[in-house]
């Protein structure tokens, strides 16, 4: 891996690596955890797992899937628990003819800021390989909650598997660097607009905007944020189960209220 690209070859992969590939002509990237044996555990929206067509960009992080996508090589490719978006795929099906990239952990702030595109690295340190694989396989059996484009997507899943970190404040952007980039770009443009009155040179304004964009990404990086906490995967799964029960009860109450009306 270098400063300009995180592209790697298959033979360079190690179990526990956080990998990703680009979809839709580099419009977005899909992330997962390589667990060895040419297998990847990744997280996708549940509604896309059994549909032959998918919405544009599939909420940024999932690839199109259909009942015809049967892996000829691995019988267990595509395994998932009912009502869960965590899937076990072979590396070929995960990549879907795309290039292979490896997410970087423990990068310096200077390196992080040079990465123009979000969702490629973090200043946070990765946990040992055994812990990473344990989390990924445990969540394959127990799920990772509901998919959310900004707060709980495939990159969030991979980041949690690698670090065990969760954000306490659920009102903001999640751990995903892609989500931070989507929010950071227009925010930087808005914040830098007053500088257009002070800096007549368009290049100067563009430089300020780019700087604010990079800083907004850095401020939301999981290795920098202070609203994160280490959570064991067993406690996470238990908490998700409680939330699922509460959601079902809320839906039932809403149905009862609508029937009464």
C-alpha positions in Angstrom: 0.0 0.0 0.0 1.2 3.5 -0.8 0.3 7.1 -0.2 -1.9 7.4 -3.3 -3.6 4.0 -3.2 -4.4 1.1 -0.9 -4.6 -1.4 -3.7 -3.2 -4.9 -2.8 -2.9 -8.3 -4.5 -4.8 -11.3 -3.1 -1.6 -13.1 -2.0 -0.9 -10.1 0.2 -4.1 -10.6 2.3 -3.9 -11.8 5.8 -6.8 -13.1 8.0 -8.3 -10.2 9.9 -7.6 -7.6 7.2 -10.3 -4.9 6.6 -10.7 -4.9 2.8 -12.9 -2.9 0.4 -13.7 -2.6 -3.3 -15.2 0.2 -5.3 -18.6 -0.1 -7.0 -20.4 1.9 -9.7 -17.2 3.4 -11.3 -15.7 4.4 -7.9 -18.9 6.1 -6.8 -18.8 4.3 -3.4 -16.9 1.4 -1.7 -18.1 -1.8 -0.1 -16.2 -3.0 3.0 -15.7 -6.3 4.8 -13.4 -8.4 7.0 -11.3 -11.1 5.3 -11.4 -14.1 7.6 -9.1 -16.4 5.6 -9.9 -19.3 3.3 -11.0 -16.9 0.5 -13.9 -15.8 2.7 -15.2 -12.3 3.7 -17.7 -11.3 6.3 -19.5 -8.1 5.4 -22.7 -6.1 6.2 -25.5 -5.2 3.8 -29.0 -3.8 3.8 -31.4 -6.8 4.4 -33.8 -5.7 1.7 -31.1 -6.0 -1.0 -30.1 -9.6 -0.1 -32.9 -11.3 -1.9 -33.9 -8.8 -4.6 -32.9 -9.0 -8.2 -32.7 -5.2 -8.4 -31.3 -2.6 -6.1 -31.7 1.1 -5.5 -29.0 3.4 -6.8 -25.7 2.9 -5.0 -27.6 0.7 -2.5 -27.2 3.2 0.2 -23.5 3.6 -0.7 -22.3 0.3 0.6 -23.9 -2.8 -0.7 -23.7 -4.6 -4.0 -26.5 -5.8 -6.2 -27.7 -9.3 -5.4 -30.1 -11.8 -6.9 -31.3 -15.3 -6.5 -29.4 -16.1 -9.6 -26.1 -15.2 -7.9 -25.2 -18.7 -6.8 -21.5 -19.2 -6.2 -20.2 -22.2 -8.2 -17.1 -22.6 -6.0 -18.2 -22.3 -2.3 -21.5 -23.9 -1.2 -21.6 -21.7 1.9 -21.0 -18.4 0.0 -23.9 -16.1 0.8 -24.6 -17.7 4.2 -26.5 -15.4 6.6 -28.9 -15.7 9.5 -32.6 -14.9 8.9 -33.3 -11.1 9.0 -29.6 -10.3 9.3 -27.5 -8.2 6.9 -24.2 -9.8 7.9 -23.2 -12.2 5.1 -20.4 -14.7 4.5 -19.1 -14.5 0.9 -16.2 -15.8 -1.0 -13.6 -13.2 -2.1 -14.7 -13.4 -5.8 -18.3 -12.7 -5.0 -17.4 -9.9 -2.6 -15.2 -8.2 -5.2 -17.6 -8.8 -8.2 -14.7 -8.2 -10.6 -13.6 -5.1 -8.8 -10.1 -4.3 -7.5 -9.0 -5.2 -4.0 -8.0 -2.6 -1.5 -6.9 -2.9 2.2 -8.0 -0.3 4.8 -5.1 1.2 6.8 -5.1 1.4 10.6 -2.9 3.5 12.9 -1.9 6.1 10.3 -0.5 9.4 11.4 -2.6 12.6 11.3 -0.5 13.9 8.4 -1.1 10.8 6.3 -4.8 10.8 7.1 -5.1 14.4 5.9 -3.4 13.6 2.6 -6.0 11.0 1.8 -8.5 13.1 -0.2 -11.1 10.4 -0.2 -12.7 9.1 3.0 -13.2 5.5 3.9 -9.6 4.4 3.2 -7.8 4.7 6.6 -8.1 5.7 10.3 -5.8 6.9 13.0 -7.3 4.2 15.3 -5.2 1.1 16.1 -6.4 -2.3 15.1 -6.9 -5.0 17.7 -5.2 -8.4 17.4 -6.2 -10.7 14.5 -8.0 -13.2 16.8 -10.2 -10.5 18.3 -11.1 -9.2 14.8 -12.1 -12.5 13.4 -14.0 -13.4 16.6 -16.1 -10.3 16.3 -16.8 -10.9 12.6 -17.8 -14.5 13.0 -19.9 -13.7 16.2 -21.8 -11.0 14.3 -22.3 -13.3 11.4 -24.3 -15.5 13.8 -26.0 -12.7 15.8 -26.3 -9.8 13.4 -25.2 -6.1 13.5 -28.6 -4.4 13.9 -30.3 -2.3 11.2 -28.4 -1.0 8.3 -28.2 2.8 8.2 -26.4 4.8 5.5 -24.8 7.3 7.9 -24.7 5.5 11.2 -24.5 1.8 10.7 -23.1 0.7 7.3 -20.6 -1.8 6.0 -17.6 0.4 6.8 -19.0 0.8 10.4 -19.2 -3.0 10.6 -15.6 -3.5 9.5 -14.3 -0.7 11.8 -16.1 -2.2 14.8 -14.7 -5.7 14.0 -11.2 -4.2 13.8 -11.3 -1.9 16.9 -14.3 -2.8 19.1 -15.2 0.9 19.3 -18.7 2.2 19.2 -19.9 5.8 19.2 -21.9 6.8 22.3 -23.7 9.7 20.6 -26.0 8.1 18.1 -27.3 11.5 16.9 -24.2 12.3 14.8 -22.4 10.6 11.9 -21.2 7.1 12.6 -17.7 5.7 12.3 -17.8 5.5 8.5 -15.2 7.6 6.6 -17.4 7.6 3.6 -20.4 9.0 5.5 -18.1 11.7 7.0 -16.9 12.6 3.5 -20.5 13.0 2.3 -21.3 15.3 5.2 -18.0 17.1 5.3 -17.9 18.2 1.6 -21.0 20.4 1.7 -20.2 21.5 5.2 -16.8 22.7 4.1 -18.3 24.5 1.2 -20.7 26.4 3.4 -18.1 27.2 6.1 -15.6 28.5 3.5 -18.1 30.6 1.6 -17.4 33.8 3.7 -13.8 33.5 2.7 -14.8 34.2 -0.9 -15.3 37.8 0.2 -11.8 38.0 1.7 -10.0 35.9 -0.9 -10.6 37.2 -4.4 -8.6 34.4 -6.0 -10.8 31.3 -6.7 -7.8 29.0 -6.2 -7.4 30.4 -2.7 -11.1 29.8 -1.9 -10.8 26.2 -3.2 -7.7 25.7 -1.1 -9.6 26.8 2.1 -12.6 24.6 1.2 -10.3 21.6 0.7 -8.6 22.3 4.0 -11.9 22.5 5.9 -13.1 19.3 4.2 -10.0 17.4 5.3 -10.3 18.8 8.9 -14.0 17.9 9.1 -13.1 14.3 8.1 -10.3 14.2 10.6 -12.5 15.5 13.4 -15.0 12.6 12.8 -12.3 9.9 12.6 -12.9 7.1 15.2 -9.3 7.4 16.3 -9.8 11.1 17.2 -13.3 11.2 18.5 -13.9 11.2 22.3 -17.4 9.9 22.2 -16.3 6.3 21.6 -16.3 3.4 23.9 -14.9 -0.1 23.8 -17.7 -2.7 23.7 -17.4 -6.4 23.7 -19.1 -8.2 20.8 -21.2 -10.2 23.3 -22.5 -7.1 25.0 -23.2 -5.5 21.6 -25.2 -8.5 20.4 -27.2 -8.5 23.6 -27.9 -4.8 23.3 -29.0 -5.3 19.6 -31.4 -8.0 20.7 -33.0 -5.7 23.3 -33.4 -3.0 20.6 -34.9 -5.5 18.2 -37.5 -6.5 20.8 -38.3 -2.8 21.5 -38.7 -2.1 17.8 -41.1 -5.0 17.4 -43.2 -3.8 20.3 -43.2 -0.2 18.9 -44.4 -1.5 15.6 -47.1 -3.6 17.2 -48.3 -0.5 19.2 -48.4 1.6 16.0 -50.5 -1.1 14.3 -52.9 -1.2 17.2 -53.2 2.6 17.2 -53.9 2.6 13.4 -56.6 -0.1 13.9 -58.3 1.9 16.6 -58.3 5.0 14.4 
